[in-house]
């Protein structure tokens, strides 16, 4: 997954990283886009990061000023993540300023969807504990609806996607009132 749509994921990560300030308390999921995002945060200091992704935790722990919390739970080897009741209970006890989540599919009807039920349930708990939700969604996921929904479009504070998003989807997002940013390799355009 890390290699698929790498340029788009890197552009999304770089633009979304602008929203993170030194000392922020943030949550990142275990997605491949989150790993690019973690790399884009290398210059930030004193972050308090919560994640269920092994690779994301490892990347952010390289900076010794960060406090990285890898939540516990059942290991999912396919996605290098942990999920389950234990991780959900941990999330319920936290106050997260900014959550950065990806998904396996997105539609205006169902919002952000996930193929794995346990991942979706954990993301629901994350959203309940977060002040703001930022969606990191590469364009090939638009129009795709997977098994279960975890975030309605109106819950998303700002959606980041890549410049391959079709003009039809750009118009649909505008009409639905979804705030979004088209991320280019050199710049981003806020719509």
Backbone as a ProteinNet text record, in pm:
[ID]
protein_1_A
[PRIMARY]
XXXXXXXXXXXXXXXXXXXXXXXXXXXXXXXXXXXXXXXXXXXXXXXXXXXXXXXXXXXXXXXXXXXXXXXXXXXXXXXXXXXXXXXXXXXXXXXXXXXXXXXXXXXXXXXXXXXXXXXXXXXXXXXXXXXXXXXXXXXXXXXXXXXXXXXXXXXXXXXXXXXXXXXXXXXXXXXXXXXXXXXXXXXXXXX
[TERTIARY]
81.3	0	85.1	200.7	284.9	328.6	350.1	398.1	286.9	161.4	50.6	20.1	12.2	-19.7	74.7	202	299.6	308	309.9	321.2	200.2	81.2	-41.4	-39.5	-0.8	1.7	104.2	217.8	320.2	269.4	202.6	149.2	44.9	-43.2	-145.8	-79.5	17.7	86.2	156	225.4	300.1	206.3	93.7	-0.1	-71.3	-110.6	-180.5	-87.7	40.7	137.6	144.4	104.1	102.4	10.3	-89.4	-185.4	-131.3	-16	39.6	146.5	127	221.7	302.4	418.3	497.1	410.1	418.1	345.3	203	154.9	17.7	-0.8	-124.6	-165.5	-246.1	-192.8	-253.8	-269.3	-358.5	-373.9	-361.1	-287	-272.3	-313.9	-381.1	-417.8	-299.1	-323.4	-216.8	-207.9	-267.9	-270.8	-133.7	-118.2	6.5	19.4	-91.6	-87	-39.5	-80.3	-34.8	116	172.8	318.3	388.4	337.6	392.3	374	259.9	230.6	330.2	357.9	455.3	591.8	630	758.4	757.7	642.9	631.6	638	621.6	625.5	763.2	863.8	996.7	1054.9	1018.7	1073.9	995.7	878.8	798.5	859.2	838.9	896.6	786.3	812.9	727.9	585.5	569	435.2	395.6	268.5	211.2	127.3	177.1	117.7	59.3	-65.3	-130.6	-152	-120.8	-140.8	-164.8	-228.6	-242.4	-155.9	-67.2	19.1	163.4	216.9	356.5	454.1	440	534.3	523.6	403	381.8	449.8	430.5	493	644.9	697.3	843.3	897.8	830	874.9	877.8	771.8	764.2	851.9	884.9	971	1117.3	1151.7	1289.1	1322.3	1220.7	1240.3	1222	1329.9	1326.5	1244.5	1207.3	1123.6	975.6	939.1	800.6	769.2	645.1	593.2	499.9	535.5	458.1	391.7	259.8	183.7	129.2	179	126.6	21.7	-103.9	-210.1	-206.8	-248.4	-245.8	-371	-364.3	-480.1	-438.1	-527.7	-504.5	-424.8	-315.4	-228.1	-288.9	-294	-336.3	-212.8	-157.1	-31.6	-44.7	-162.4	-182.5	-158.6	-203.8	-192.8	-93.9	-18.2	77.2	9.5	-108.3	-185.3	-237.3	-293.3	-363.3	-504.1	-599.5	-738.9	-799.5	-927.9	-998.6	-1040.8	-1104.4	-1160.9	-1057.8	-939.6	-836.2	-799.4	-776.6	-741	-856.8	-979.6	-1096.3	-1107.4	-1083.1	-1088.9	-981.1	-865.3	-757.4	-798.3	-849.8	-890.8	-999.8	-1093.9	-1202.6	-1151.1	-1033.9	-977.8	-895	-875.3	-786.3	-864.7	-800.3	-853.9	-756.6	-803	-717	-753.7	-654.3	-680.3	-715.9	-629.9	-644.4	-624.4	-724	-712.5	-695.1	-597.8	-570.3	-596.3	-705	-746.7	-760.7	-731.4	-755.5	-868.5	-898	-1006.3	-981.7	-1060.2	-1046.6	-1147.7	-1245.8	-1343.1	-1412.1	-1462.5	-1532.1	-1645.7	-1762.3	-1876.1	-1949.9	-2025.9	-2103.9	-2218.9	-2266.2	-2376.9	-2333.2	-2219.6	-2174.9	-2053.1	-1990.7	-1873.2	-1749.9	-1669.6	-1546.2	-1581.6	-1536.5	-1567	-1438.1	-1452.3	-1337.2	-1375.6	-1280.5	-1304.2	-1297.2	-1217.8	-1200.8	-1291.2	-1379.3	-1473.5	-1403.7	-1298.8	-1229.5	-1162.3	-1104.8	-1042.9	-1149.4	-1264.1	-1372.7	-1422.5	-1438.4	-1485.9	-1386.3	-1258.5	-1157.3	-1160.9	-1176.5	-1181.4	-1304.6	-1415.8	-1534.2	-1502.3	-1433.4	-1394.7	-1298.1	-1207.5	-1113.1	-1189.2	-1286.1	-1363	-1438.7	-1493	-1564	-1471.4	-1342.9	-1246.6	-1167	-1198.9	-1119.2	-1194.9	-1121.4	-1179.2	-1200.1	-1101.7	-1108.2	-1067.9	-1135.1	-1103.3	-1056.2	-938	-883.1	-873.2	-933.8	-938.4	-827.5	-748.7	-639	-679.2	-733.1	-794.5	-742.9	-666.6	-621.6	-738.8	-731.2	-844.7	-901.2	-821.8	-873.9	-972.9	-990.5	-1085	-1223.4	-1234.5	-1362.6	-1459.8	-1582.4	-1684.8	-1684.5	-1588.6	-1578.3	-1640.3	-1728.3	-1788.9	-1750.7	-1680.6	-1642.4	-1741.5	-1707.1	-1798.3	-1873.9	-1803.5	-1870.2	-1824.1	-1917.5	-1891.4	-1843.6	-1751.9	-1710	-1713.1	-1727	-1733.7	-1817.9	-1921.8	-2004.6	-1926.3	-1951.7	-1877.6	-1883.1	-1998.3	-2012	-1925.9	-1875.6	-1789.1	-1644.8	-1609.6	-1471.8	-1447.6	-1346.3	-1310.8	-1250.2	-1162.7	-1098.5	-1051.6	-1080.9	-1043.7	-927.3	-823.1	-708.1	-709.8	-694.7	-686.1	-585.5	-563.6	-462	-524.8	-440	-485.7	-547.7	-550.5	-615	-765.4	-817.2	-960.7	-1036	-1137.6	-1212.4	-1287.1	-1312	-1385.7	-1527.5	-1584.5	-1716.3	-1714.4	-1611.2	-1601.4	-1573.7	-1494	-1468.8	-1601.3	-1684.4	-1814.1	-1907.5	-1908	-1993.4	-1954.2	-1823.2	-1777.3	-1818.5	-1804.3	-1844.9	-1993.9	-2075.1	-2220.6	-2261.2	-2186.5	-2217.5	-2163.5	-2085.2	-2030.3	-1914.7	-1845.3	-1730.1	-1605.7	-1539.4	-1414.8	-1305.2	-1233.4	-1129.8	-1014	-900.8	-779.8	-730	-703.8	-642.8	-492.5	-421.2	-277.6	-200.2	-121	-34.8	105	187.3	325.3	401	365.3	436.2	355.4	221.7	138.7	3	-75.6	-211.3	-309.4	-426.7	-533.1	-649.5	-690.7	-803.7	-930.9	-1030.2	-1160.7	-1264.4
-120.5	0	126.1	121.2	239.6	288.9	197.5	233.7	281.1	244.9	284	432	502.6	646.5	727.3	692	753.8	905.4	956.1	1101.2	1174	1116.4	1178.1	1178.9	1068.2	1059	1155.4	1168.6	1261.3	1405.6	1442.5	1577.9	1606.7	1511.4	1525.2	1542.6	1459.3	1463.2	1596.9	1644.3	1769.6	1887.1	1892.6	2003.5	1994.3	1875.5	1859.6	1889.5	1864.3	1887.1	2034.6	2124	2267.2	2296.5	2211.7	2231.9	2192	2128.2	2079	2175.3	2221.1	2312.2	2238.5	2290.6	2234.7	2223.7	2111.1	2091.4	2041.4	2023	1975.1	1831.5	1801.9	1665.5	1615.4	1514.7	1467.4	1315.9	1268.7	1125.7	1095.3	991.3	942.5	797	756.1	615.8	535.2	412.7	323.2	316.3	411.9	408.6	440.3	405.4	438	588.8	659.5	805.5	865.6	807.9	855.6	839.8	736.6	720	832.3	868.8	985.9	1111.9	1122.6	1237	1244.2	1131.2	1126.7	1176	1137.6	1183.3	1333.8	1386.9	1530.7	1612.7	1547.5	1616	1612.6	1571.2	1549.6	1675.1	1793.3	1916.7	1966.9	1910.9	1955.8	1904.5	1981.2	1950	1929.6	1846.4	1827	1785.2	1709.3	1659.4	1550.9	1545.1	1434.8	1357.8	1242.1	1166.9	1036.2	1011.7	884.9	816	687	613	465.6	400.5	255	187.8	264.7	212.3	198.4	77.7	52.1	141.5	144.9	220.6	370.1	418.9	560.4	594.1	510.6	532.4	533	437.8	428.4	553.6	600.1	718.6	842	864.1	983.5	974.8	855	837.5	870.3	882.8	923.7	1061.3	1145.4	1277.1	1263.1	1277.2	1252	1354.5	1468	1565.4	1524.6	1432.4	1387.5	1283.7	1283.3	1176.3	1096	971.8	888.2	776.7	770.1	667.3	570.7	448	341.2	269.2	286.6	225.8	74.4	6.9	-139.1	-199.1	-327.7	-398.4	-523.1	-569.2	-689.2	-651.6	-722.3	-692	-741.8	-651	-684.4	-674.3	-787.3	-789.5	-728.6	-740.2	-684.8	-535.2	-465	-319.1	-264.9	-349.3	-306.9	-217.3	-262.1	-181.5	-266.2	-195.8	-261.4	-204.4	-290	-248.9	-327.5	-308.4	-387.1	-306.2	-375.2	-309.8	-235.1	-292	-226.3	-91	-88.7	37	136.9	88.2	176.4	239	161.7	214.7	320.8	300.1	399.2	529.5	522.1	641.1	718.5	647.4	713	802.2	771	846.3	966.7	984.2	1089.3	1207	1323.1	1443.4	1477.8	1464.1	1480.6	1610.7	1695.4	1820.7	1795.3	1721	1703.2	1556.8	1499.4	1361.7	1366.6	1291.5	1281.9	1137.5	1116.2	981.2	964.3	846.3	809.6	707	653.6	556.8	472.2	370	288.1	327.4	411.4	460.6	585.2	668.5	791.4	818.9	848.7	895.3	1000.6	1083.8	1185	1122.3	1009	940.7	872.1	806.4	728.7	788.6	887	949	861.9	862.8	784.6	640.7	546.3	405.7	325.7	210.6	124.2	-19.1	-94.9	-235.2	-323.2	-282.2	-359.9	-304.1	-387.6	-344.8	-290.4	-357	-314.7	-178.3	-155.6	-25.4	84	56.9	155.3	188.2	87.3	110.1	195	166.2	245.9	390.8	409.4	544.8	620.4	552.4	617	671.4	591.1	633.4	752.3	749	859.6	988.9	983.7	1102.2	1157.6	1069.7	1113.2	1186.5	1151.1	1208.4	1324.4	1364.9	1466.4	1596.2	1706.7	1837.8	1855.6	1814.7	1833.6	1705.5	1679.7	1564.5	1615	1571.5	1603	1473.4	1472.9	1353.3	1358.8	1252.3	1240.6	1132.7	1174.9	1079.4	1100.4	1003.7	1018.2	993.4	1053.2	1062.3	928.3	822.7	693.6	630.4	689.6	635.2	700	806.5	876	792.1	784.1	706	559.7	520.4	381.9	372.7	277.3	256	117.8	115.7	-13	-55.2	-158.1	-230.6	-144.4	-54.5	20.3	166.1	252.2	395.2	430.1	526.6	571	722	801.2	946.9	1006	1076.8	1147	1266.2	1307.9	1420	1548.3	1575.3	1699.1	1699.7	1586.7	1578	1616.7	1615.8	1644.5	1795.6	1840.3	1982.7	2027.4	1945.7	1975.7	1845.5	1828.5	1708.6	1743.1	1662.2	1679.8	1568.6	1606.8	1508	1555.9	1475.2	1508.2	1567.4	1618.9	1690.6	1600.3	1471	1380.1	1368.8	1437.2	1432.3	1489.3	1419.3	1460.8	1591.5	1665.5	1791.7	1766.4	1650.5	1613.3	1606.2	1541.1	1531.2	1666.8	1749.7	1884.5	1958.6	1951.9	2019.4	1959.5	1829	1762.6	1801.3	1808.1	1848.8	1992.3	2080	2220.4	2229.4	2159.5	2163.9	2108.1	2009.7	1949.6	2032.8	2135.9	2220.9	2159.2	2064	1999.5	2084.5	2129.8	2205.4	2109.3	2144.1	2054.2	2131.2	2064.8	2119.4	2021.1	2073.2	1993.5	2011.3	1904.5	1910	1879	1975	1961.4	1924	1884.5	1852.7	1975.6	2092.5	2215.4	2308.5	2296.8	2388.7	2325.8	2390.3	2342.6	2456.1	2419.8	2515.4	2483.3	2581.5	2558.6	2600.7	2512.5	2537.2	2571.8
0	0	0	65.4	75.8	-61.9	-155.9	-289.3	-382.5	-354.6	-442	-426.7	-541.1	-542.4	-453.2	-455.7	-365.5	-381.6	-503.8	-525.4	-468.5	-488.9	-436.8	-284.5	-224.4	-77.8	-18.4	-85.6	-36.8	-44.1	-154.5	-168.6	-60.5	-37	66.9	203.2	232.4	361.6	383.8	281.7	294	321.8	252	270.7	404.9	446.1	573.8	691.4	675.2	782.6	824.2	736.5	767.6	886.7	908.4	1017.3	1154.7	1157.7	1284	1334	1457.6	1521.1	1627.5	1659.5	1768.4	1893.2	1962.6	2086.6	2071.3	1948.7	1927.3	1975.4	2009.2	2041.9	1922.2	1853.3	1728.9	1730	1645.8	1626.9	1478.6	1448.4	1311.8	1309.9	1203	1190.7	1137.6	1099.1	1053.5	901.9	832.6	686.6	626.4	500.2	430.7	413.6	395.8	386	517.7	629.8	761	777.2	716.2	723.6	647.9	531.3	459.8	544.5	608.7	693.6	809.6	871.4	981.2	934	815.1	760	735.2	695.4	669.7	798.9	912.8	1042.2	1108	1035.7	1096.1	1161.1	1115.1	1172.4	1293.2	1320.6	1434.4	1564.5	1670.1	1800.2	1904.2	2001.6	2119.4	2085	1980.3	1947.3	2045.8	2076.1	2152	2050.5	2011.9	1901.4	1952.3	1913.9	1943.5	1809.6	1803.1	1679.1	1709.4	1615.3	1622.9	1516.7	1454.6	1349.1	1393.5	1379.2	1417.9	1342.9	1211	1127.3	1154.5	1173.3	1204.4	1336.9	1438.5	1569.3	1558.1	1485.5	1469.5	1401.6	1298.8	1225	1315	1390.6	1474.3	1598.3	1641.7	1758.1	1728.3	1601.5	1566.6	1624.1	1640.3	1698.9	1849.6	1924.2	2068.5	2146.4	2085.2	2155.8	2154.6	2068	2058.4	2165.6	2210.6	2293.7	2204.2	2178.3	2087.6	2166.9	2157.2	2225.6	2121.9	2125.3	2039.9	2122.9	2084.4	2163.9	2149	2251.6	2251.9	2192.3	2165.6	2112.5	2037	1954.2	1874.5	1750.3	1724.7	1611.7	1481.7	1383	1247.2	1159.4	1123.5	1049.5	909.8	847.7	713.6	708.3	811.4	809.3	912.2	976.6	1079.9	1183.3	1228.5	1321.3	1436.3	1535.2	1644.8	1651.9	1688.3	1702.5	1818.1	1842.1	1942.4	2062.7	2156.6	2274.6	2358.2	2373.4	2452.6	2391.9	2261.5	2196.3	2202.3	2189.4	2198	2336.7	2442.9	2579.6	2601.6	2546.9	2559.6	2493	2370.9	2296.2	2371.5	2433.3	2506.5	2618.6	2672.9	2785.1	2741.6	2612.6	2562.2	2506.1	2507.2	2442.8	2329.8	2208.3	2090.5	2020.8	1996.1	1926.2	1780.2	1712.2	1567.9	1531	1464.5	1415	1264.1	1215.3	1072.1	1031.6	957.4	921.9	771.9	725.7	587.3	586.2	471	457.9	333	316.6	195.5	89.7	126.2	30.4	82.1	-12.2	26.1	-70.7	-14.2	-94.2	-13.4	-81.2	-9.5	66.8	20	85.9	214.8	214.3	331.3	399.7	341.5	401.2	387.6	493	494.1	531.7	450.9	476.6	490.1	551.6	579.2	549.3	498.5	466.5	592	690.9	813.9	924	976.5	1079.6	1203.8	1249.4	1371.1	1351.8	1235.1	1205.6	1208.2	1146.5	1142.6	1282.9	1366.5	1503	1582	1567.4	1635.9	1586.4	1455.3	1399.8	1449.7	1469.6	1527.8	1667.8	1746.8	1882.1	1876.7	1780.8	1762.5	1735.3	1646.3	1609.1	1729.5	1812.5	1933.2	2030.3	2031.5	2125.8	2067.4	1944	1874.3	1855.7	1865	1836	1685.5	1606.8	1462.4	1390.6	1277.8	1193.9	1058.6	1020.8	889.4	810.2	693	609	505.1	497.1	400.5	300.4	184.9	92.5	-48.5	-100	-238	-333.3	-450.2	-542.4	-587.6	-589.3	-636.9	-540	-421.3	-322.5	-332.7	-412	-425.9	-508.2	-458.7	-526.2	-487.4	-407.7	-362.1	-222.6	-202.5	-71.3	-21.6	91	147.7	255	326.9	414.3	514.5	583.4	689.8	693.7	723.7	732.7	873.6	883.7	1017.2	1035.3	928.7	942.5	830.1	867.9	770.2	714.5	591.2	531.7	614.8	679	756.5	882.8	924.4	1043.4	1011.5	883.3	839.8	840.8	914.9	918.8	787.1	731.7	603.8	541.5	414	339.6	246.9	250.5	162.7	58.2	-68.4	-175.4	-278.7	-380.8	-481.2	-607	-694.2	-813.6	-921.6	-899.3	-994.4	-971	-869.1	-841.5	-962	-1006.4	-1125.5	-1101.1	-1207.7	-1197.1	-1146.3	-1178.9	-1128.6	-975.5	-919.6	-773.9	-710.4	-775.3	-722.7	-708.7	-811.6	-809.1	-703.2	-692.4	-593.5	-450.3	-423.5	-290.4	-259.9	-358.9	-340.5	-310.1	-387.9	-368.4	-231.8	-183.4	-52.9	63.6	34.3	139.4	215.2	152.1	214.7	186.8	291.4	275.3	232.7	125.8	76.8	16.9	10.3	-49.3	-154.2	-273.1	-380.1	-365.7	-342.1	-317.5	-445.5	-486.7	-603.8	-556.7	-650.2	-611.7	-565.5	-618	-580.7	-491.2	-496	-417.7	-392	-309.8	-281.7	-307.9	-351.2	-376.7	-284.1	-202.9	-112.3	-183.7	-179.1	-246.1	-142
[MASK]
+++++++++++++++++++++++++++++++++++++++++++++++++++++++++++++++++++++++++++++++++++++++++++++++++++++++++++++++++++++++++++++++++++++++++++++++++++++++++++++++++++++++++++++++++++++++++++++++

